[in-house]
Amino acid sequence: MSALMRLTLPLQERLQQSGLLGRWQAMPSRDRLALTALGLFLLVALLYLLLWKPAAQQVIQARSHLQQQRELHRYLQEHAPQVRAQQGKPQVSLDPARLQGFVTASASSQGLSVERVDSQGDGGLQVSLQPSDFPRLLQWLMSLEEQGVQVDEAGLERADKGLVSSRLLLRSGS
């Protein structure tokens, strides 16, 4: 207890020297009560704005992320048998020379617009697509894999409502 007294004693002396304590004691009790209530209100408001509200927003974001992850897990679990079935099928091979023509033709047949196509030196094909429906893009990628085209890399970015922009690195499965 004496340690607490040693810490508060210099603080009390400074307060008396500054004249604030004298001004506080000279105020009518009604004014002191009003200032105390105002101080408590400001303290509660600051605690709410600086601690409680950001923590509550983080909880909401965490719950939303958890729900998205659960949906993704459910989706993966539903489609796992299809993937296993695809693994057992013999792989179709596509001639690397025909890869560019095949990819652009199949994209247009699925309603996707190819923005840019670049040939890689190692037989790969860099494809950039204009923003499109995500389910349509997935359907196209599945049809490419069925035809012997491998997706080595995929970069997807959210575009407008329900649309994604994609950059893909494709190779023939031979």
C-alpha positions in Angstrom: 0.0 0.0 0.0 2.9 2.4 0.7 4.1 2.0 -2.9 0.7 3.2 -4.1 0.9 6.1 -1.7 4.4 7.0 -3.0 3.1 7.0 -6.6 0.0 9.1 -5.9 1.5 11.6 -3.6 3.5 13.5 -6.3 0.4 13.5 -8.5 -1.7 15.0 -5.7 1.0 17.7 -5.1 1.0 18.6 -8.8 -2.7 18.8 -8.9 -2.8 21.2 -5.9 -0.1 23.4 -7.4 -1.9 23.7 -10.7 -4.9 25.2 -9.1 -7.3 22.7 -10.7 -8.2 21.1 -7.4 -9.0 24.5 -5.9 -11.2 25.4 -8.9 -12.9 22.0 -8.6 -13.6 22.5 -4.9 -14.9 26.0 -5.5 -17.5 24.8 -7.9 -21.1 24.3 -6.8 -21.9 20.6 -6.1 -24.4 20.6 -8.9 -21.7 21.6 -11.4 -19.3 19.0 -10.1 -22.0 16.4 -10.5 -22.7 17.5 -14.0 -19.0 17.4 -14.9 -18.5 14.0 -13.3 -21.5 12.7 -15.3 -20.1 14.2 -18.5 -16.7 12.7 -17.9 -18.2 9.2 -17.3 -20.3 9.5 -20.4 -17.3 10.5 -22.5 -15.3 7.6 -20.9 -18.1 5.1 -21.8 -18.4 6.6 -25.3 -14.6 6.3 -25.9 -14.5 2.7 -24.6 -17.4 1.8 -26.9 -15.9 3.5 -30.0 -12.3 2.4 -29.4 -12.8 -1.1 -28.0 -16.2 -2.6 -28.3 -17.3 -1.5 -31.8 -14.0 -2.6 -33.5 -14.1 -5.9 -31.7 -17.7 -6.5 -32.7 -16.9 -5.7 -36.3 -14.0 -8.2 -36.2 -16.4 -10.9 -34.9 -18.8 -10.2 -37.7 -16.1 -10.5 -40.3 -14.7 -13.7 -38.7 -18.2 -15.2 -38.8 -18.6 -14.3 -42.4 -15.2 -15.7 -43.3 -16.1 -18.9 -41.4 -19.3 -19.2 -43.3 -17.5 -18.8 -46.6 -15.0 -21.5 -45.6 -17.8 -23.8 -44.6 -19.5 -23.3 -48.0 -16.2 -23.9 -49.8 -15.7 -27.1 -47.7 -19.2 -28.3 -48.5 -18.6 -27.6 -52.2 -15.3 -29.5 -52.2 -16.9 -32.4 -50.4 -19.8 -32.6 -52.9 -17.4 -32.6 -55.9 -14.7 -34.9 -54.5 -16.3 -38.0 -56.1 -16.2 -36.3 -59.5 -12.5 -35.5 -59.1 -11.8 -39.0 -58.0 -13.7 -40.3 -61.0 -11.7 -38.0 -63.3 -8.4 -39.3 -61.9 -9.2 -42.8 -62.9 -10.0 -41.9 -66.5 -7.2 -42.2 -69.1 -5.8 -38.8 -69.9 -6.6 -37.4 -73.4 -3.6 -35.7 -75.0 -3.7 -32.7 -77.1 -1.0 -31.7 -79.6 0.8 -28.6 -78.2 0.8 -27.0 -81.7 -3.0 -27.0 -81.7 -3.3 -25.7 -78.1 -3.9 -22.0 -79.0 -6.5 -22.6 -81.6 -8.3 -25.1 -79.4 -8.3 -22.9 -76.4 -9.7 -19.8 -78.2 -12.3 -21.9 -80.1 -13.5 -23.6 -76.9 -13.6 -20.3 -75.0 -15.8 -18.7 -77.6 -18.1 -21.7 -77.8 -18.6 -21.4 -74.0 -19.4 -17.7 -74.3 -16.1 -16.4 -72.9 -14.1 -13.6 -74.5 -10.3 -14.0 -74.7 -8.6 -10.7 -74.1 -5.0 -11.8 -74.7 -3.1 -15.0 -75.6 0.7 -15.3 -75.2 2.7 -18.4 -76.1 5.3 -19.4 -73.5 8.7 -20.8 -74.6 8.2 -24.1 -72.8 4.9 -25.0 -74.6 2.6 -23.2 -72.2 -0.1 -20.7 -73.2 -0.8 -17.6 -71.1 -4.5 -16.7 -71.5 -6.3 -13.6 -70.2 -10.0 -13.6 -70.2 -12.4 -10.6 -70.0 -14.6 -10.6 -66.9 -17.1 -13.5 -67.1 -19.4 -15.6 -64.9 -17.5 -17.7 -62.5 -19.6 -20.9 -63.1 -19.2 -20.5 -66.8 -15.4 -20.2 -66.3 -15.3 -23.3 -64.2 -17.4 -25.3 -66.7 -14.9 -24.2 -69.4 -11.9 -25.2 -67.3 -13.5 -28.6 -66.7 -14.1 -29.1 -70.4 -10.5 -28.1 -71.2 -9.2 -30.7 -68.7 -11.4 -33.4 -70.3 -9.7 -32.5 -73.7 -6.2 -32.9 -72.3 -5.4 -29.3 -71.3 -3.8 -28.7 -67.9 -4.3 -25.6 -65.9 -0.8 -24.9 -64.4 -1.6 -21.5 -62.8 -4.8 -19.6 -62.4 -5.1 -16.0 -61.2 -8.7 -14.9 -60.5 -9.8 -11.4 -59.5 -13.3 -10.3 -58.6 -14.6 -7.8 -61.1 -18.2 -6.5 -61.3 -21.1 -8.2 -59.6 -20.7 -12.0 -60.1 -17.9 -11.7 -62.6 -14.3 -12.6 -62.4 -11.2 -11.6 -64.5 -8.9 -14.5 -65.0 -5.3 -15.1 -66.1 -4.4 -18.7 -66.8 -1.3 -20.7 -67.7 -2.4 -23.7 -69.8 -0.4 -26.6 -71.1 -1.3 -29.6 -73.2 -1.5 -32.7 -71.1 0.9 -34.8 -73.2 
